[in-house]
Amino acid sequence: MHRHGLLFPIVAAALAAVRASGVETCLDEGGASCTSDSDAPSSLGRYPTWEAAPASTGEFDHSNDKSVCRLRYVTVEEWERERYWEGEEPVMVMNATDGWPALQHWTKEELLRRYPDVMVGMGRSKDLGQTGPDQAGDKLTKTTIEDFVLNHMHDPKSEKYVFDRKLNMPDGLLDDCQPYPMPTRMFADYGPAIRGMGAPEKIMWKDHLALTIGRDMQGLTFHRHNAAWNAVVFGMKRWILYDAARIAGNSTRLKRMTRDVTNPIQLTTGDWIRELYNKDERMYEIRNFGHDCVQRAGELLYVPKGWAHMVVNIGDTVAIVSERGLNAMEP
């Protein structure tokens, strides 16, 4: 028998065995291996898209009624013209991510295909809230985006949440957020000139952005920090914000509002809404000196310095954060 005639049954048998195993193959006409045109990740985890994952919409979403949310909604043009980031009141900016490549590049499949090996820090939401995200330190574990999404994000035994504001995002992810919202864009464009003017580092909106990824019902418990903005690319977030002026110099009020003083165990953000929001004076205080709002994909929320706030994700949520004065501490 001709040599090729002998090889054909062997190749056919091997190909059949591989196909039976469920592994994709590609052989050219001569039987040599070839590569597939598809660069899609081999696995997308428990759910094929962010939107397909469970979402507690019925329990935590609401219509942002003015008596509940009480936030000013502005356009991107109004945000920039009025320089709301210099104010002391939270503001929601509509359509802030319009034109961002992230809308295409950060779908679940594309994020895993483009950035599987990007390093992120993950930790428990409650720990991050207790210490503050900038002081989380050893409570964060370094891993890759692919490992987090496939092995931790929807693990029922894990409460891991990506929120590490001190890791540098690589250029590709940063490019996906162009054009940067103001005032972060100002530093990206004129950073050397701004530094040359002698402005204190702590008041600069530097072009250091942080990525956050979490599943439904995750989110940081009450905490405070410098002024910051948070833009949701996919998913939704429910925010409870409490006026900095209301708690200035009054740690007793802050503790009474944010915790059950009779129980030292810190509740998750979802359980705070379920168990504490309607008790004592909390709802009155938030409805009169704070905000209870749902932030939807494409919107940017500005949180002024010192405002106490907590967040609960509604569904798988991917967002980006910029904080005034924040430096990246690690490459």
Contacts in CASP RR format, 6 or more apart in sequence:
PFRMAT RR
TARGET T0000
AUTHOR 0000-0000-0000
METHOD contacts of the structure
MODEL  1
MHRHGLLFPIVAAALAAVRASGVETCLDEGGASCTSDSDAPSSLGRYPTW
EAAPASTGEFDHSNDKSVCRLRYVTVEEWERERYWEGEEPVMVMNATDGW
PALQHWTKEELLRRYPDVMVGMGRSKDLGQTGPDQAGDKLTKTTIEDFVL
NHMHDPKSEKYVFDRKLNMPDGLLDDCQPYPMPTRMFADYGPAIRGMGAP
EKIMWKDHLALTIGRDMQGLTFHRHNAAWNAVVFGMKRWILYDAARIAGN
STRLKRMTRDVTNPIQLTTGDWIRELYNKDERMYEIRNFGHDCVQRAGEL
LYVPKGWAHMVVNIGDTVAIVSERGLNAMEP
11 27 0 8 1.000
11 31 0 8 1.000
15 25 0 8 1.000
15 27 0 8 1.000
18 25 0 8 1.000
19 25 0 8 1.000
24 36 0 8 1.000
25 33 0 8 1.000
26 33 0 8 1.000
26 34 0 8 1.000
26 35 0 8 1.000
26 36 0 8 1.000
27 33 0 8 1.000
27 34 0 8 1.000
28 34 0 8 1.000
39 113 0 8 1.000
40 109 0 8 1.000
40 113 0 8 1.000
41 109 0 8 1.000
41 112 0 8 1.000
41 113 0 8 1.000
41 116 0 8 1.000
41 146 0 8 1.000
43 150 0 8 1.000
44 108 0 8 1.000
44 109 0 8 1.000
44 112 0 8 1.000
44 150 0 8 1.000
45 149 0 8 1.000
45 150 0 8 1.000
45 154 0 8 1.000
46 53 0 8 1.000
46 154 0 8 1.000
47 53 0 8 1.000
47 108 0 8 1.000
47 154 0 8 1.000
47 316 0 8 1.000
48 108 0 8 1.000
48 109 0 8 1.000
49 107 0 8 1.000
49 108 0 8 1.000
49 109 0 8 1.000
50 107 0 8 1.000
50 108 0 8 1.000
50 234 0 8 1.000
50 235 0 8 1.000
50 315 0 8 1.000
50 316 0 8 1.000
50 317 0 8 1.000
50 318 0 8 1.000
51 234 0 8 1.000
51 235 0 8 1.000
51 316 0 8 1.000
53 154 0 8 1.000
53 215 0 8 1.000
53 216 0 8 1.000
53 315 0 8 1.000
53 316 0 8 1.000
54 215 0 8 1.000
54 216 0 8 1.000
54 315 0 8 1.000
55 216 0 8 1.000
55 235 0 8 1.000
55 236 0 8 1.000
55 314 0 8 1.000
55 315 0 8 1.000
55 316 0 8 1.000
56 216 0 8 1.000
56 217 0 8 1.000
56 312 0 8 1.000
56 314 0 8 1.000
56 315 0 8 1.000
57 236 0 8 1.000
57 314 0 8 1.000
57 315 0 8 1.000
60 238 0 8 1.000
60 270 0 8 1.000
60 273 0 8 1.000
60 294 0 8 1.000
60 312 0 8 1.000
60 314 0 8 1.000
61 236 0 8 1.000
61 238 0 8 1.000
61 294 0 8 1.000
61 314 0 8 1.000
62 68 0 8 1.000
62 238 0 8 1.000
62 292 0 8 1.000
62 294 0 8 1.000
64 71 0 8 1.000
64 293 0 8 1.000
64 294 0 8 1.000
67 287 0 8 1.000
68 287 0 8 1.000
68 292 0 8 1.000
68 293 0 8 1.000
69 291 0 8 1.000
69 292 0 8 1.000
69 293 0 8 1.000
69 294 0 8 1.000
70 287 0 8 1.000
70 290 0 8 1.000
70 291 0 8 1.000
70 293 0 8 1.000
71 90 0 8 1.000
71 91 0 8 1.000
71 92 0 8 1.000
71 291 0 8 1.000
71 293 0 8 1.000
72 84 0 8 1.000
72 89 0 8 1.000
72 91 0 8 1.000
72 92 0 8 1.000
73 91 0 8 1.000
73 92 0 8 1.000
73 93 0 8 1.000
73 94 0 8 1.000
74 82 0 8 1.000
74 84 0 8 1.000
74 91 0 8 1.000
74 92 0 8 1.000
74 93 0 8 1.000
74 94 0 8 1.000
75 93 0 8 1.000
75 94 0 8 1.000
75 95 0 8 1.000
76 93 0 8 1.000
76 94 0 8 1.000
76 95 0 8 1.000
76 96 0 8 1.000
76 98 0 8 1.000
76 181 0 8 1.000
78 84 0 8 1.000
79 85 0 8 1.000
79 91 0 8 1.000
79 93 0 8 1.000
79 96 0 8 1.000
79 181 0 8 1.000
79 182 0 8 1.000
79 300 0 8 1.000
80 182 0 8 1.000
83 182 0 8 1.000
83 183 0 8 1.000
84 91 0 8 1.000
84 93 0 8 1.000
84 302 0 8 1.000
85 182 0 8 1.000
85 183 0 8 1.000
85 205 0 8 1.000
85 227 0 8 1.000
85 229 0 8 1.000
85 302 0 8 1.000
87 304 0 8 1.000
88 244 0 8 1.000
88 245 0 8 1.000
88 304 0 8 1.000
89 304 0 8 1.000
90 241 0 8 1.000
90 291 0 8 1.000
90 301 0 8 1.000
90 302 0 8 1.000
90 303 0 8 1.000
90 304 0 8 1.000
90 307 0 8 1.000
91 301 0 8 1.000
91 302 0 8 1.000
92 293 0 8 1.000
92 295 0 8 1.000
92 299 0 8 1.000
92 300 0 8 1.000
92 301 0 8 1.000
92 302 0 8 1.000
93 181 0 8 1.000
93 229 0 8 1.000
93 299 0 8 1.000
93 300 0 8 1.000
93 301 0 8 1.000
93 302 0 8 1.000
94 298 0 8 1.000
94 299 0 8 1.000
95 298 0 8 1.000
95 299 0 8 1.000
96 181 0 8 1.000
96 231 0 8 1.000
96 298 0 8 1.000
96 299 0 8 1.000
96 300 0 8 1.000
97 103 0 8 1.000
97 177 0 8 1.000
97 231 0 8 1.000
97 232 0 8 1.000
97 233 0 8 1.000
97 297 0 8 1.000
97 298 0 8 1.000
97 300 0 8 1.000
98 298 0 8 1.000
99 179 0 8 1.000
100 176 0 8 1.000
100 177 0 8 1.000
100 178 0 8 1.000
100 233 0 8 1.000
101 175 0 8 1.000
101 176 0 8 1.000
101 178 0 8 1.000
102 173 0 8 1.000
102 176 0 8 1.000
102 177 0 8 1.000
102 233 0 8 1.000
102 320 0 8 1.000
103 233 0 8 1.000
104 110 0 8 1.000
105 111 0 8 1.000
105 114 0 8 1.000
105 176 0 8 1.000
106 176 0 8 1.000
106 233 0 8 1.000
106 234 0 8 1.000
106 318 0 8 1.000
107 234 0 8 1.000
108 149 0 8 1.000
108 316 0 8 1.000
111 145 0 8 1.000
111 149 0 8 1.000
111 318 0 8 1.000
112 145 0 8 1.000
112 146 0 8 1.000
112 149 0 8 1.000
112 150 0 8 1.000
114 172 0 8 1.000
115 145 0 8 1.000
115 170 0 8 1.000
115 172 0 8 1.000
115 173 0 8 1.000
116 144 0 8 1.000
116 145 0 8 1.000
116 146 0 8 1.000
117 144 0 8 1.000
117 145 0 8 1.000
117 146 0 8 1.000
118 144 0 8 1.000
118 145 0 8 1.000
118 169 0 8 1.000
118 170 0 8 1.000
118 173 0 8 1.000
119 142 0 8 1.000
119 143 0 8 1.000
119 144 0 8 1.000
119 167 0 8 1.000
120 142 0 8 1.000
120 143 0 8 1.000
120 144 0 8 1.000
120 145 0 8 1.000
120 148 0 8 1.000
120 162 0 8 1.000
120 164 0 8 1.000
120 167 0 8 1.000
120 211 0 8 1.000
120 213 0 8 1.000
121 140 0 8 1.000
121 141 0 8 1.000
121 142 0 8 1.000
121 143 0 8 1.000
121 162 0 8 1.000
121 163 0 8 1.000
121 164 0 8 1.000
121 167 0 8 1.000
122 140 0 8 1.000
122 141 0 8 1.000
122 143 0 8 1.000
122 148 0 8 1.000
122 152 0 8 1.000
122 160 0 8 1.000
122 161 0 8 1.000
122 162 0 8 1.000
122 163 0 8 1.000
122 164 0 8 1.000
123 136 0 8 1.000
123 139 0 8 1.000
123 140 0 8 1.000
123 141 0 8 1.000
123 159 0 8 1.000
123 160 0 8 1.000
123 161 0 8 1.000
123 162 0 8 1.000
123 163 0 8 1.000
124 139 0 8 1.000
124 159 0 8 1.000
124 160 0 8 1.000
124 161 0 8 1.000
125 159 0 8 1.000
125 161 0 8 1.000
125 163 0 8 1.000
125 218 0 8 1.000
125 219 0 8 1.000
125 220 0 8 1.000
125 221 0 8 1.000
125 268 0 8 1.000
125 269 0 8 1.000
126 159 0 8 1.000
126 221 0 8 1.000
126 266 0 8 1.000
126 268 0 8 1.000
127 136 0 8 1.000
127 139 0 8 1.000
128 136 0 8 1.000
128 139 0 8 1.000
128 140 0 8 1.000
128 161 0 8 1.000
128 163 0 8 1.000
128 220 0 8 1.000
128 221 0 8 1.000
128 223 0 8 1.000
129 220 0 8 1.000
129 221 0 8 1.000
129 222 0 8 1.000
129 223 0 8 1.000
130 221 0 8 1.000
130 223 0 8 1.000
130 266 0 8 1.000
131 137 0 8 1.000
131 139 0 8 1.000
132 220 0 8 1.000
132 223 0 8 1.000
132 225 0 8 1.000
133 163 0 8 1.000
133 164 0 8 1.000
133 165 0 8 1.000
133 220 0 8 1.000
133 223 0 8 1.000
133 225 0 8 1.000
134 165 0 8 1.000
134 166 0 8 1.000
134 225 0 8 1.000
134 323 0 8 1.000
134 326 0 8 1.000
136 163 0 8 1.000
136 164 0 8 1.000
140 164 0 8 1.000
141 160 0 8 1.000
143 152 0 8 1.000
145 162 0 8 1.000
145 213 0 8 1.000
148 160 0 8 1.000
148 162 0 8 1.000
148 213 0 8 1.000
149 213 0 8 1.000
152 158 0 8 1.000
152 160 0 8 1.000
153 160 0 8 1.000
153 213 0 8 1.000
153 214 0 8 1.000
153 215 0 8 1.000
153 316 0 8 1.000
154 215 0 8 1.000
159 218 0 8 1.000
161 212 0 8 1.000
161 213 0 8 1.000
161 214 0 8 1.000
161 218 0 8 1.000
161 219 0 8 1.000
162 211 0 8 1.000
162 212 0 8 1.000
162 213 0 8 1.000
162 214 0 8 1.000
163 210 0 8 1.000
163 212 0 8 1.000
163 220 0 8 1.000
164 210 0 8 1.000
165 210 0 8 1.000
165 321 0 8 1.000
165 323 0 8 1.000
165 326 0 8 1.000
166 210 0 8 1.000
166 326 0 8 1.000
166 327 0 8 1.000
166 328 0 8 1.000
166 329 0 8 1.000
166 330 0 8 1.000
167 210 0 8 1.000
167 328 0 8 1.000
167 329 0 8 1.000
167 330 0 8 1.000
168 208 0 8 1.000
168 328 0 8 1.000
168 330 0 8 1.000
168 331 0 8 1.000
169 208 0 8 1.000
169 209 0 8 1.000
169 210 0 8 1.000
169 211 0 8 1.000
173 209 0 8 1.000
173 211 0 8 1.000
174 207 0 8 1.000
174 209 0 8 1.000
177 209 0 8 1.000
177 231 0 8 1.000
177 320 0 8 1.000
179 185 0 8 1.000
180 188 0 8 1.000
180 207 0 8 1.000
180 209 0 8 1.000
180 322 0 8 1.000
181 229 0 8 1.000
181 231 0 8 1.000
181 300 0 8 1.000
181 322 0 8 1.000
183 205 0 8 1.000
184 205 0 8 1.000
184 206 0 8 1.000
184 207 0 8 1.000
184 209 0 8 1.000
184 229 0 8 1.000
184 322 0 8 1.000
185 207 0 8 1.000
186 194 0 8 1.000
186 205 0 8 1.000
187 194 0 8 1.000
187 204 0 8 1.000
187 205 0 8 1.000
187 206 0 8 1.000
187 207 0 8 1.000
188 207 0 8 1.000
191 207 0 8 1.000
194 204 0 8 1.000
195 204 0 8 1.000
201 325 0 8 1.000
201 327 0 8 1.000
202 226 0 8 1.000
202 324 0 8 1.000
202 325 0 8 1.000
203 324 0 8 1.000
203 325 0 8 1.000
204 324 0 8 1.000
204 325 0 8 1.000
205 322 0 8 1.000
205 324 0 8 1.000
205 325 0 8 1.000
206 325 0 8 1.000
206 326 0 8 1.000
206 327 0 8 1.000
208 322 0 8 1.000
208 326 0 8 1.000
208 327 0 8 1.000
208 328 0 8 1.000
209 320 0 8 1.000
209 321 0 8 1.000
209 322 0 8 1.000
210 320 0 8 1.000
210 321 0 8 1.000
210 322 0 8 1.000
210 323 0 8 1.000
210 326 0 8 1.000
211 318 0 8 1.000
211 319 0 8 1.000
211 320 0 8 1.000
211 321 0 8 1.000
212 230 0 8 1.000
212 317 0 8 1.000
212 318 0 8 1.000
212 319 0 8 1.000
212 320 0 8 1.000
212 321 0 8 1.000
213 316 0 8 1.000
213 317 0 8 1.000
213 318 0 8 1.000
214 313 0 8 1.000
214 316 0 8 1.000
214 317 0 8 1.000
214 318 0 8 1.000
215 313 0 8 1.000
215 315 0 8 1.000
215 316 0 8 1.000
215 317 0 8 1.000
216 313 0 8 1.000
216 314 0 8 1.000
216 315 0 8 1.000
216 316 0 8 1.000
217 268 0 8 1.000
217 269 0 8 1.000
217 270 0 8 1.000
217 312 0 8 1.000
217 313 0 8 1.000
217 315 0 8 1.000
218 269 0 8 1.000
218 312 0 8 1.000
218 313 0 8 1.000
219 237 0 8 1.000
219 268 0 8 1.000
219 269 0 8 1.000
219 310 0 8 1.000
219 311 0 8 1.000
219 312 0 8 1.000
219 313 0 8 1.000
220 269 0 8 1.000
220 310 0 8 1.000
220 311 0 8 1.000
221 258 0 8 1.000
221 266 0 8 1.000
221 267 0 8 1.000
221 268 0 8 1.000
221 269 0 8 1.000
221 272 0 8 1.000
221 310 0 8 1.000
222 240 0 8 1.000
222 242 0 8 1.000
222 257 0 8 1.000
222 258 0 8 1.000
222 259 0 8 1.000
222 272 0 8 1.000
222 308 0 8 1.000
222 309 0 8 1.000
222 310 0 8 1.000
223 308 0 8 1.000
223 309 0 8 1.000
223 310 0 8 1.000
224 244 0 8 1.000
224 306 0 8 1.000
224 307 0 8 1.000
224 308 0 8 1.000
224 309 0 8 1.000
225 305 0 8 1.000
225 306 0 8 1.000
225 323 0 8 1.000
226 305 0 8 1.000
226 306 0 8 1.000
226 323 0 8 1.000
226 324 0 8 1.000
226 325 0 8 1.000
226 326 0 8 1.000
227 302 0 8 1.000
227 303 0 8 1.000
227 304 0 8 1.000
227 305 0 8 1.000
227 323 0 8 1.000
227 324 0 8 1.000
228 302 0 8 1.000
228 303 0 8 1.000
228 321 0 8 1.000
228 322 0 8 1.000
228 323 0 8 1.000
228 324 0 8 1.000
228 326 0 8 1.000
229 300 0 8 1.000
229 301 0 8 1.000
229 302 0 8 1.000
229 303 0 8 1.000
229 321 0 8 1.000
229 322 0 8 1.000
230 237 0 8 1.000
230 295 0 8 1.000
230 300 0 8 1.000
230 301 0 8 1.000
230 303 0 8 1.000
230 319 0 8 1.000
230 320 0 8 1.000
230 321 0 8 1.000
231 298 0 8 1.000
231 299 0 8 1.000
231 300 0 8 1.000
231 301 0 8 1.000
231 319 0 8 1.000
231 320 0 8 1.000
231 321 0 8 1.000
232 295 0 8 1.000
232 296 0 8 1.000
232 297 0 8 1.000
232 298 0 8 1.000
232 299 0 8 1.000
232 317 0 8 1.000
232 318 0 8 1.000
232 319 0 8 1.000
233 297 0 8 1.000
233 298 0 8 1.000
233 318 0 8 1.000
233 319 0 8 1.000
233 320 0 8 1.000
234 297 0 8 1.000
234 316 0 8 1.000
234 317 0 8 1.000
234 318 0 8 1.000
235 296 0 8 1.000
235 297 0 8 1.000
235 313 0 8 1.000
235 314 0 8 1.000
235 315 0 8 1.000
235 316 0 8 1.000
235 317 0 8 1.000
235 318 0 8 1.000
236 294 0 8 1.000
236 295 0 8 1.000
236 296 0 8 1.000
236 297 0 8 1.000
236 313 0 8 1.000
236 314 0 8 1.000
236 315 0 8 1.000
236 317 0 8 1.000
237 294 0 8 1.000
237 295 0 8 1.000
237 301 0 8 1.000
237 311 0 8 1.000
237 312 0 8 1.000
237 313 0 8 1.000
237 314 0 8 1.000
237 317 0 8 1.000
237 319 0 8 1.000
238 273 0 8 1.000
238 292 0 8 1.000
238 293 0 8 1.000
238 294 0 8 1.000
238 295 0 8 1.000
238 311 0 8 1.000
238 312 0 8 1.000
238 314 0 8 1.000
239 291 0 8 1.000
239 292 0 8 1.000
239 293 0 8 1.000
239 294 0 8 1.000
239 295 0 8 1.000
239 301 0 8 1.000
239 309 0 8 1.000
239 310 0 8 1.000
239 311 0 8 1.000
240 269 0 8 1.000
240 272 0 8 1.000
240 273 0 8 1.000
240 277 0 8 1.000
240 286 0 8 1.000
240 290 0 8 1.000
240 291 0 8 1.000
240 292 0 8 1.000
240 309 0 8 1.000
240 310 0 8 1.000
240 311 0 8 1.000
241 286 0 8 1.000
241 290 0 8 1.000
241 291 0 8 1.000
241 292 0 8 1.000
241 293 0 8 1.000
241 303 0 8 1.000
241 307 0 8 1.000
241 308 0 8 1.000
241 309 0 8 1.000
242 254 0 8 1.000
242 257 0 8 1.000
242 258 0 8 1.000
242 285 0 8 1.000
242 286 0 8 1.000
242 289 0 8 1.000
242 290 0 8 1.000
242 307 0 8 1.000
242 308 0 8 1.000
242 309 0 8 1.000
243 289 0 8 1.000
243 290 0 8 1.000
243 307 0 8 1.000
244 304 0 8 1.000
244 305 0 8 1.000
244 306 0 8 1.000
244 307 0 8 1.000
244 308 0 8 1.000
246 253 0 8 1.000
246 285 0 8 1.000
246 289 0 8 1.000
246 290 0 8 1.000
247 253 0 8 1.000
247 254 0 8 1.000
247 257 0 8 1.000
247 308 0 8 1.000
254 308 0 8 1.000
255 261 0 8 1.000
256 280 0 8 1.000
256 281 0 8 1.000
257 281 0 8 1.000
257 282 0 8 1.000
257 285 0 8 1.000
257 308 0 8 1.000
258 272 0 8 1.000
258 308 0 8 1.000
258 310 0 8 1.000
259 266 0 8 1.000
259 267 0 8 1.000
259 276 0 8 1.000
260 267 0 8 1.000
260 275 0 8 1.000
260 276 0 8 1.000
267 275 0 8 1.000
267 276 0 8 1.000
268 312 0 8 1.000
269 310 0 8 1.000
269 311 0 8 1.000
269 312 0 8 1.000
270 312 0 8 1.000
272 310 0 8 1.000
273 312 0 8 1.000
276 282 0 8 1.000
277 283 0 8 1.000
277 286 0 8 1.000
286 292 0 8 1.000
293 301 0 8 1.000
294 314 0 8 1.000
295 301 0 8 1.000
303 309 0 8 1.000
305 324 0 8 1.000
END
